[in-house]
Amino acid sequence: MKAKEWIEILKKRNPEEVVCIQMWVAEDVIQQSADMDEKISKKETQKILGDIENSIDCNYGVTWDNIDSGI
């Protein structure tokens, strides 16, 4: 989901309400790829994040293992 979509969803919520959101961004993928000595493009980071979002296991969420596998 794009950030602007999350922003629109959150605008409709009570700002005092507690929510739990796990957020991974391109910088996370880029840093992890650098730690793995892999070079990836910004476009590749978007694909990796999209693929992960489309296959999230709701019992476990997203982990660094998912990021590593995507890279």
C-alpha positions as CSV (number, residue, x, y, z in Angstrom):
1,M,0.0,0.0,0.0
2,K,1.4,3.4,-0.8
3,A,2.0,5.9,2.0
4,K,-0.7,8.2,0.6
5,E,-3.3,5.4,1.0
6,W,-2.3,4.9,4.7
7,I,-2.5,8.6,5.3
8,E,-6.0,8.7,4.0
9,I,-7.0,5.8,6.1
10,L,-5.5,7.3,9.2
11,K,-7.1,10.7,8.6
12,K,-10.5,9.0,9.2
13,R,-9.4,7.6,12.6
14,N,-9.7,9.3,15.9
15,P,-6.3,10.9,16.5
16,E,-6.4,9.8,20.1
17,E,-7.0,6.2,19.2
18,V,-4.2,3.8,19.7
19,V,-3.2,1.9,16.5
20,C,-0.6,-0.7,15.7
21,I,1.0,-0.4,12.3
22,Q,4.2,-2.1,11.1
23,M,5.9,0.1,8.5
24,W,8.8,-0.9,6.3
25,V,10.2,1.6,3.8
26,A,12.6,1.7,0.9
27,E,15.5,2.9,3.2
28,D,15.1,-0.3,5.2
29,V,15.5,-2.4,2.1
30,I,18.4,-0.3,0.8
31,Q,20.3,-0.5,4.1
32,Q,19.7,-4.3,4.4
33,S,20.9,-4.8,0.8
34,A,24.0,-2.8,1.6
35,D,24.6,-4.9,4.7
36,M,24.3,-8.0,2.4
37,D,26.8,-6.4,-0.1
38,E,24.0,-6.3,-2.7
39,K,23.3,-3.3,-4.8
40,I,19.7,-2.6,-5.7
41,S,17.8,0.2,-7.4
42,K,15.0,2.3,-5.9
43,K,12.7,0.6,-8.4
44,E,13.7,-2.8,-7.1
45,T,13.1,-1.7,-3.5
46,Q,9.5,-0.8,-4.5
47,K,9.0,-4.2,-6.1
48,I,10.4,-6.0,-3.1
49,L,8.2,-4.1,-0.7
50,G,5.1,-4.7,-2.9
51,D,5.9,-8.5,-3.2
52,I,6.3,-8.7,0.6
53,E,3.1,-6.8,1.2
54,N,1.2,-9.2,-1.1
55,S,2.5,-12.3,0.7
56,I,2.4,-11.2,4.4
57,D,1.7,-14.1,6.7
58,C,-0.7,-12.6,9.2
59,N,0.5,-14.9,11.9
60,Y,4.1,-13.6,11.7
61,G,4.0,-10.2,10.0
62,V,7.0,-8.9,8.1
63,T,10.5,-9.7,9.4
64,W,14.1,-9.0,8.3
65,D,14.0,-12.6,6.8
66,N,11.3,-11.4,4.4
67,I,13.4,-8.5,3.4
68,D,16.5,-10.7,3.0
69,S,14.5,-13.1,0.8
70,G,13.1,-10.3,-1.3
71,I,16.6,-9.0,-1.9
